[in-house]
Amino acid sequence: MTVVPNDLDTDSGPPTRVPLQHFLVALGCLCLAVGLGVLTAFGQGAAGLTLAHVHLLLAGWVCITIMGAMTQFVPVWSGATLHSRRLARWQLWTVAAGLLGVAGAFALGQFRLVAVFGTVLLAGFWLFAYNIGRTLWGLPEYDITERHFALALGFLVVATTLGLILALDFRVGLLGSVSVPRTAVVTAHATLAVFGVVITTVLGALYQLATMFTQTELHGIDRPLRRLEAVGYPVGVLALAGGRLLESAPLATAGGLLVAASLGGFSVILARRLVETQVPWTPMCSRYAVAAVALAGWAVLAVPAWFADPLAGATVFGAPRTLYLLVVGVVGFVVLGTLYHIVPFIVWVERYSDRLGYEPVPMIDDLYDDRLAALDFGLLVVGTAGLVAADWLGWPTAAAAAGVVLLAGVAVFLANILGVIRTHSHDSLATILGVAVGGESASATTEAGETAEVDSG
């Protein structure tokens, strides 16, 4: 049985349809990304297919999930009111439109169109950054999670700016007039996107979630490791990205070693929370355990690679051929594990919270199918391990087979999570996405009334 915190003010966030829209669109991006990944492993598709795959995976699945989670839970955790519910709706569809255009332009080899859709994508991400930034701005002080989220928003603005510069370079040769090589801008952009935006957000969320849902507290070695990460990690990301942009190996090396040490220390914090858990094991815990092991392994491999050459193309994301270990093994399992709580939690609050104490109601973990959760976990572990091993050994056929297994795991996960919404939510999937015709649910009527209110944005 999952713990249901009794001190969260869910009314301060947006209507439940808004984060659910984000999660559904993000899961659609995940399906597209995994499918493109399988095609690239088989050597199919246009020259830009890998770029489309990476952007759908990171900017699509991961970042849109982050947008939905922050929009819902930053107000809840911080006790603040979301700055603008209207912007919370606009940000999703602006990002989705821009991302699909960017991915399509890459996949079709129409690189000159990337700047057009990239501008739309940047606008959507900046709407999100502004909305959450204004929500955090009025807080009297910031805890460890809020500091990480604020840092991630800053990294997002810089990373997307560099991304737009790269997109404009496709169209007008923007970088040809300056002394900074395109490869340096590319690696700085990738560094800020993955380590600055994504990993910083993941760390901030885990400080909250891993303690809340294991009912444990940081103690002993956790505290100095947290201090190392809280200071060393953002400084390391800035140094690593700056060193790559300026092509300064000493600066990048120092930053890379700080990043690896900080993440290695955080893997210990996360593992200790899981070992000391005071509640029954859940799908969230299983997936966090995979992430803790993957993060520790990634950090050990990254140290010698970044010490030797942090500017090489093969070491952008750590040791050569460890991108999937980081993105799927760490970020992917954290996101999937978190969704196994967040989606049922949002649906449960909407459907059952006001009935608690008056009639029998299911608990949060009763909303999804345990057997499907176990099946998708097995498929995802096997697929991820196969993908990492095949990438490491340079076996494209094995990578394609592992990608198929991973895709099957994603499909089972989708069936389970969508089943939660279909069975327990007041709204249908079509209604949540805003494409239903006729009929209006109770929650839709409520949301319409909220839209008519004066918006602070």
C-alpha positions as CSV (number, residue, x, y, z in Angstrom):
1,M,0.0,0.0,0.0
2,T,1.5,3.3,-1.0
3,V,1.7,6.1,1.5
4,V,-0.8,8.9,0.9
5,P,0.7,12.1,2.3
6,N,-1.9,14.0,4.3
7,D,-0.3,17.4,4.1
8,L,-0.3,18.0,0.3
9,D,-2.6,20.8,-1.0
10,T,-3.5,19.5,-4.4
11,D,-5.9,22.5,-5.0
12,S,-2.9,24.7,-5.6
13,G,-2.0,22.9,-8.8
14,P,-3.7,22.9,-12.1
15,P,-6.8,20.7,-13.0
16,T,-5.8,17.1,-13.1
17,R,-6.4,16.9,-16.8
18,V,-3.4,19.2,-17.4
19,P,-0.6,16.9,-16.0
20,L,-2.4,13.8,-17.4
21,Q,-2.3,15.5,-20.9
22,H,1.5,16.0,-20.5
23,F,2.0,12.4,-19.5
24,L,0.0,11.0,-22.3
25,V,1.8,13.1,-24.9
26,A,5.1,12.2,-23.4
27,L,4.3,8.5,-23.5
28,G,3.4,9.0,-27.2
29,C,6.8,10.5,-27.8
30,L,8.4,7.5,-26.0
31,C,6.7,5.1,-28.4
32,L,7.9,7.1,-31.4
33,A,11.4,7.3,-29.9
34,V,11.7,3.6,-29.2
35,G,10.3,2.8,-32.6
36,L,12.9,5.1,-34.3
37,G,15.6,3.6,-32.1
38,V,14.8,0.1,-33.4
39,L,14.9,1.4,-37.0
40,T,18.3,3.0,-36.5
41,A,19.6,-0.2,-35.0
42,F,18.6,-2.0,-38.2
43,G,20.2,0.7,-40.3
44,Q,17.0,2.0,-41.7
45,G,15.8,5.6,-42.3
46,A,17.2,9.0,-43.2
47,A,20.5,10.4,-42.0
48,G,18.8,12.5,-39.4
49,L,16.8,9.7,-37.8
50,T,19.2,9.4,-34.9
51,L,18.7,13.1,-34.1
52,A,14.9,12.7,-34.3
53,H,15.2,9.6,-32.0
54,V,17.3,11.5,-29.4
55,H,15.0,14.6,-29.4
56,L,11.8,12.5,-29.1
57,L,13.4,10.6,-26.2
58,L,14.8,13.5,-24.2
59,A,12.9,16.6,-25.3
60,G,9.8,14.6,-25.8
61,W,9.3,11.8,-23.3
62,V,11.6,12.9,-20.5
63,C,11.1,16.7,-20.7
64,I,7.4,16.7,-21.3
65,T,7.0,14.3,-18.4
66,I,9.1,16.7,-16.3
67,M,6.9,19.6,-17.4
68,G,3.7,17.8,-16.3
69,A,5.2,16.7,-13.0
70,M,6.6,20.1,-12.1
71,T,3.4,21.9,-13.1
72,Q,1.4,19.6,-10.8
73,F,3.7,19.1,-7.9
74,V,5.8,22.2,-7.5
75,P,2.7,24.1,-6.2
76,V,1.8,21.0,-4.1
77,W,5.2,20.5,-2.5
78,S,6.0,24.2,-2.1
79,G,2.6,25.3,-0.8
80,A,2.4,27.9,-3.5
81,T,-0.3,28.7,-6.1
82,L,0.6,27.9,-9.7
83,H,1.4,31.2,-11.4
84,S,-0.9,30.6,-14.5
85,R,-3.1,27.7,-15.3
86,R,-3.6,29.1,-18.8
87,L,0.2,29.0,-19.5
88,A,0.2,25.4,-18.2
89,R,-2.1,24.4,-21.0
90,W,-0.3,26.4,-23.7
91,Q,3.2,25.2,-22.8
92,L,2.3,21.5,-23.7
93,W,0.8,22.1,-27.1
94,T,3.5,24.6,-28.1
95,V,6.3,22.2,-27.1
96,A,4.5,19.2,-28.8
97,A,4.0,21.1,-32.0
98,G,7.6,22.3,-32.1
99,L,9.0,19.0,-31.2
100,L,7.1,17.0,-33.8
101,G,8.2,19.5,-36.4
102,V,11.8,19.3,-35.3
103,A,11.8,15.5,-35.2
104,G,10.1,15.3,-38.6
105,A,12.5,17.7,-40.2
106,F,15.5,15.7,-38.8
107,A,13.9,12.4,-39.9
108,L,13.2,13.7,-43.4
109,G,16.6,15.4,-43.8
110,Q,15.0,18.8,-44.1
111,F,17.5,20.5,-41.8
112,R,16.7,24.0,-42.9
113,L,13.2,23.6,-41.4
114,V,14.6,22.8,-37.9
115,A,15.0,26.5,-37.1
116,V,11.3,27.2,-37.8
117,F,10.0,24.4,-35.6
118,G,12.9,24.9,-33.1
119,T,11.6,28.5,-32.5
120,V,8.2,27.1,-31.6
121,L,9.8,24.4,-29.4
122,L,11.9,27.1,-27.6
123,A,8.8,29.2,-27.0
124,G,7.0,26.3,-25.4
125,F,9.9,25.5,-23.1
126,W,10.3,29.1,-22.1
127,L,6.6,29.4,-21.3
128,F,7.0,26.5,-18.9
129,A,10.2,27.9,-17.4
130,Y,8.5,31.3,-16.9
131,N,5.4,29.8,-15.3
132,I,7.3,27.5,-12.8
133,G,9.9,30.2,-12.2
134,R,7.2,32.7,-11.2
135,T,5.6,30.1,-9.0
136,L,8.9,29.5,-7.2
137,W,9.8,33.2,-7.1
138,G,7.6,34.2,-4.2
139,L,8.8,31.4,-1.8
140,P,10.5,32.7,1.4
141,E,13.1,30.0,1.2
142,Y,14.0,27.0,-0.9
143,D,14.5,23.4,0.1
144,I,16.8,21.0,-1.7
145,T,14.2,20.0,-4.2
146,E,13.1,23.5,-5.0
147,R,16.8,24.6,-5.5
148,H,17.3,21.8,-8.0
149,F,14.2,22.7,-9.9
150,A,15.2,26.4,-10.0
151,L,18.6,25.4,-11.3
152,A,17.0,23.0,-13.9
153,L,14.9,25.9,-15.2
154,G,18.0,28.1,-15.7
155,F,19.8,25.3,-17.5
156,L,16.7,24.8,-19.7
157,V,16.7,28.4,-20.8
158,V,20.5,28.2,-21.7
159,A,20.3,24.8,-23.3
160,T,17.3,25.7,-25.6
161,T,19.0,29.0,-26.6
162,L,22.0,27.0,-27.7
163,G,19.7,24.6,-29.5
164,L,18.1,27.4,-31.4
165,I,21.5,28.8,-32.4
166,L,22.4,25.4,-33.8
167,A,19.1,25.2,-35.7
168,L,19.6,28.7,-37.1
169,D,23.1,27.6,-38.2
170,F,21.5,25.0,-40.4
171,R,19.5,27.7,-42.2
172,V,21.8,30.8,-42.3
173,G,25.2,29.5,-41.3
174,L,25.1,31.6,-38.1
175,L,28.2,30.0,-36.5
176,G,30.3,30.7,-39.6
177,S,30.8,34.3,-38.5
178,V,32.1,33.5,-35.0
179,S,35.2,31.6,-33.8
180,V,33.2,28.9,-31.8
181,P,33.1,25.6,-33.7
182,R,29.7,24.0,-34.2
183,T,30.9,20.8,-32.5
184,A,31.7,22.8,-29.4
185,V,28.2,24.3,-29.3
186,V,26.7,20.9,-29.9
187,T,28.5,19.2,-27.0
188,A,27.7,22.2,-24.7
189,H,24.0,22.0,-25.7
190,A,23.9,18.2,-25.1
191,T,25.7,18.6,-21.7
192,L,23.3,21.3,-20.5
193,A,20.3,19.4,-21.8
194,V,21.1,16.0,-20.3
195,F,23.1,16.9,-17.1
196,G,21.7,20.4,-16.6
197,V,18.0,20.0,-17.3
198,V,17.1,16.3,-17.0
199,I,19.5,14.9,-14.3
200,T,19.2,18.0,-12.1
201,T,15.4,17.6,-12.2
202,V,15.7,13.9,-11.5
203,L,17.9,14.5,-8.5
204,G,15.6,17.2,-7.0
205,A,12.5,15.0,-7.4
206,L,14.3,12.0,-5.8
207,Y,15.3,13.9,-2.8
208,Q,11.5,14.4,-2.2
209,L,10.1,11.1,-3.5
210,A,12.7,8.7,-2.3
211,T,12.3,9.9,1.3
212,M,8.5,10.5,1.2
213,F,7.6,7.1,-0.2
214,T,10.1,5.0,1.8
215,Q,9.3,7.0,5.0
216,T,13.0,7.5,5.7
217,E,15.3,10.4,6.4
218,L,18.8,11.3,5.4
219,H,21.3,10.5,8.1
220,G,25.0,9.6,8.5
221,I,26.9,9.6,5.3
222,D,23.9,10.8,3.4
223,R,24.3,14.4,4.7
224,P,27.9,15.0,3.5
225,L,27.1,13.3,0.2
226,R,24.1,15.6,-0.2
227,R,26.3,18.7,0.5
228,L,28.8,17.5,-2.1
229,E,26.0,17.0,-4.7
230,A,24.1,20.2,-3.8
231,V,27.2,22.4,-4.5
232,G,29.5,20.2,-6.6
233,Y,26.9,19.0,-9.2
234,P,25.7,22.4,-10.6
235,V,29.2,23.8,-10.5
236,G,30.4,20.7,-12.3
237,V,27.8,20.9,-15.0
238,L,28.6,24.5,-15.6
239,A,32.3,23.8,-15.8
240,L,31.8,20.8,-18.0
241,A,29.6,22.6,-20.4
242,G,31.8,25.8,-20.3
243,G,34.9,23.8,-20.9
244,R,33.4,22.1,-23.9
245,L,32.1,25.3,-25.3
246,L,35.5,27.0,-24.9
247,E,37.4,23.8,-25.8
248,S,39.2,23.9,-22.5
249,A,40.2,20.4,-21.5
250,P,41.3,21.3,-17.9
251,L,38.0,23.1,-17.1
252,A,35.9,20.3,-18.7
253,T,37.9,17.6,-16.8
254,A,37.4,19.4,-13.5
255,G,33.7,19.8,-14.2
256,G,33.3,16.2,-15.4
257,L,35.0,14.8,-12.3
258,L,32.7,16.9,-10.0
259,V,29.6,15.6,-11.9
260,A,30.7,12.0,-11.7
261,A,31.6,12.2,-8.0
262,S,28.3,14.0,-7.2
263,L,26.2,11.4,-9.0
264,G,28.1,8.5,-7.6
265,G,27.5,9.9,-4.1
266,F,23.8,10.4,-4.9
267,S,23.5,6.8,-6.0
268,V,24.6,5.8,-2.4
269,I,21.9,8.1,-0.9
270,L,19.2,6.6,-3.1
271,A,20.3,3.0,-2.4
272,R,20.3,3.6,1.3
273,R,16.7,5.0,1.1
274,L,15.6,1.9,-0.6
275,V,17.4,-0.5,1.8
276,E,16.0,1.3,4.8
277,T,12.4,1.6,3.5
278,Q,9.7,1.4,6.1
279,V,6.9,0.6,3.6
280,P,6.1,-2.4,1.4
281,W,8.1,-2.7,-1.9
282,T,6.3,-1.1,-4.9
283,P,7.0,-0.8,-8.6
284,M,8.4,2.7,-7.9
285,C,11.0,1.1,-5.5
286,S,11.9,-1.6,-8.0
287,R,12.6,0.9,-10.7
288,Y,14.5,3.2,-8.4
289,A,16.7,0.3,-7.4
290,V,17.7,-0.2,-11.1
291,A,18.4,3.5,-11.4
292,A,20.6,3.5,-8.3
293,V,22.7,0.6,-9.6
294,A,22.9,2.1,-13.1
295,L,23.9,5.5,-11.8
296,A,26.7,4.0,-9.7
297,G,28.0,2.0,-12.6
298,W,27.8,5.0,-14.9
299,A,29.8,7.2,-12.5
300,V,32.6,4.6,-12.1
301,L,33.0,4.4,-15.8
302,A,32.7,8.2,-16.4
303,V,35.6,9.1,-14.1
304,P,38.5,7.6,-16.2
305,A,36.8,8.6,-19.5
306,W,36.4,12.2,-18.6
307,F,39.9,12.3,-16.9
308,A,41.4,11.1,-20.2
309,D,39.5,13.3,-22.7
310,P,36.3,15.2,-21.7
311,L,36.2,16.9,-25.1
312,A,35.9,13.8,-27.3
313,G,32.7,13.1,-29.1
314,A,32.6,9.6,-27.7
315,T,32.7,10.9,-24.1
316,V,30.0,13.5,-24.2
317,F,27.7,11.5,-21.9
318,G,30.4,9.8,-19.9
319,A,32.4,6.8,-20.9
320,P,32.1,5.7,-24.5
321,R,28.9,3.8,-25.3
322,T,27.2,4.5,-22.0
323,L,24.4,6.8,-23.2
324,Y,21.7,4.2,-22.8
325,L,23.0,3.3,-19.4
326,L,22.4,6.9,-18.3
327,V,19.3,7.8,-20.3
328,V,17.4,4.5,-20.1
329,G,19.0,2.8,-17.0
330,V,18.9,5.9,-14.8
331,V,16.5,8.5,-16.2
332,G,14.1,6.0,-17.9
333,F,13.6,3.9,-14.8
334,V,13.2,6.9,-12.5
335,V,10.6,8.4,-14.9
336,L,8.7,5.1,-15.2
337,G,8.9,4.3,-11.5
338,T,7.6,7.8,-10.7
339,L,4.7,7.5,-13.2
340,Y,3.7,4.3,-11.5
341,H,2.8,6.5,-8.5
342,I,2.0,9.9,-10.0
343,V,-0.6,8.9,-12.5
344,P,-2.5,6.6,-10.1
345,F,-2.1,9.3,-7.4
346,I,-3.7,12.0,-9.6
347,V,-6.5,9.8,-10.6
348,W,-7.1,8.6,-7.0
349,V,-7.2,12.2,-5.7
350,E,-9.7,13.1,-8.3
351,R,-11.9,10.0,-8.0
352,Y,-11.6,8.7,-4.5
353,S,-10.1,11.1,-2.0
354,D,-13.4,12.7,-1.0
355,R,-14.9,9.3,-0.4
356,L,-12.1,8.2,2.0
357,G,-13.6,7.4,5.4
358,Y,-17.2,7.3,4.2
359,E,-17.1,4.1,2.0
360,P,-14.5,1.5,1.0
361,V,-12.2,2.9,-1.7
362,P,-9.1,1.3,-3.4
363,M,-5.7,2.5,-2.4
364,I,-3.3,4.0,-4.9
365,D,-1.5,0.8,-5.7
366,D,-4.8,-1.0,-6.2
367,L,-5.5,1.0,-9.4
368,Y,-2.9,-0.7,-11.6
369,D,-2.3,-4.4,-12.4
370,D,0.5,-5.9,-10.3
371,R,1.1,-8.7,-12.9
372,L,1.5,-6.2,-15.7
373,A,3.8,-4.1,-13.6
374,A,6.0,-7.2,-13.0
375,L,5.9,-8.1,-16.7
376,D,6.9,-4.7,-17.9
377,F,9.7,-4.5,-15.3
378,G,11.2,-7.7,-16.5
379,L,11.0,-6.7,-20.2
380,L,12.5,-3.3,-19.5
381,V,15.3,-4.7,-17.4
382,V,16.2,-7.3,-20.1
383,G,15.8,-4.8,-22.9
384,T,17.9,-2.2,-21.2
385,A,20.7,-4.6,-20.2
386,G,20.7,-6.0,-23.8
387,L,20.8,-2.5,-25.3
388,V,23.7,-1.4,-23.0
389,A,25.7,-4.5,-23.6
390,A,25.1,-4.4,-27.4
391,D,26.1,-0.8,-27.5
392,W,29.2,-1.5,-25.5
393,L,30.2,-4.4,-27.6
394,G,29.2,-2.9,-31.0
395,W,26.6,-5.5,-31.9
396,P,23.9,-3.7,-34.0
397,T,21.7,-6.8,-34.5
398,A,21.7,-7.5,-30.7
399,A,20.9,-3.8,-30.1
400,A,17.9,-4.1,-32.5
401,A,16.6,-7.2,-30.7
402,A,17.1,-5.5,-27.3
403,G,15.2,-2.5,-28.7
404,V,12.2,-4.8,-29.6
405,V,12.2,-6.2,-26.1
406,L,12.3,-2.6,-24.7
407,L,9.4,-1.6,-27.0
408,A,7.4,-4.6,-25.7
409,G,8.1,-3.5,-22.1
410,V,7.0,0.1,-22.9
411,A,3.8,-1.3,-24.5
412,V,2.9,-3.3,-21.4
413,F,3.7,-0.3,-19.2
414,L,1.4,1.8,-21.4
415,A,-1.4,-0.7,-21.2
416,N,-1.2,-0.7,-17.4
417,I,-1.1,3.1,-17.0
418,L,-3.7,3.8,-19.6
419,G,-5.8,1.1,-17.9
420,V,-5.7,3.2,-14.7
421,I,-7.0,6.2,-16.5
422,R,-9.6,4.3,-18.5
423,T,-11.0,2.4,-15.5
424,H,-10.8,4.9,-12.7
425,S,-10.7,8.4,-14.1
426,H,-13.9,10.5,-14.6
427,D,-12.6,11.4,-18.1
428,S,-11.8,9.3,-21.1
429,L,-8.4,9.4,-22.7
430,A,-9.9,11.4,-25.6
431,T,-11.5,13.9,-23.2
432,I,-8.2,14.3,-21.3
433,L,-6.4,15.0,-24.6
434,G,-9.2,17.4,-25.6
435,V,-10.3,15.5,-28.7
436,A,-13.6,14.1,-27.5
437,V,-16.7,15.1,-29.4
438,G,-20.0,15.7,-27.5
439,G,-20.6,15.2,-23.8
440,E,-18.7,16.9,-21.0
441,S,-17.5,15.2,-17.9
442,A,-17.8,16.6,-14.4
443,S,-14.1,17.4,-14.3
444,A,-14.2,19.1,-17.7
445,T,-17.1,21.3,-16.5
446,T,-15.0,22.2,-13.5
447,E,-12.0,23.0,-15.6
448,A,-14.1,25.2,-17.9
449,G,-15.2,27.2,-14.9
450,E,-11.6,27.6,-13.8
451,T,-10.6,28.8,-17.2
452,A,-13.2,31.6,-16.9
453,E,-11.5,32.8,-13.7
454,V,-9.1,35.8,-13.8
455,D,-5.7,34.2,-14.5
456,S,-2.7,35.7,-12.9
457,G,-0.7,35.2,-16.1
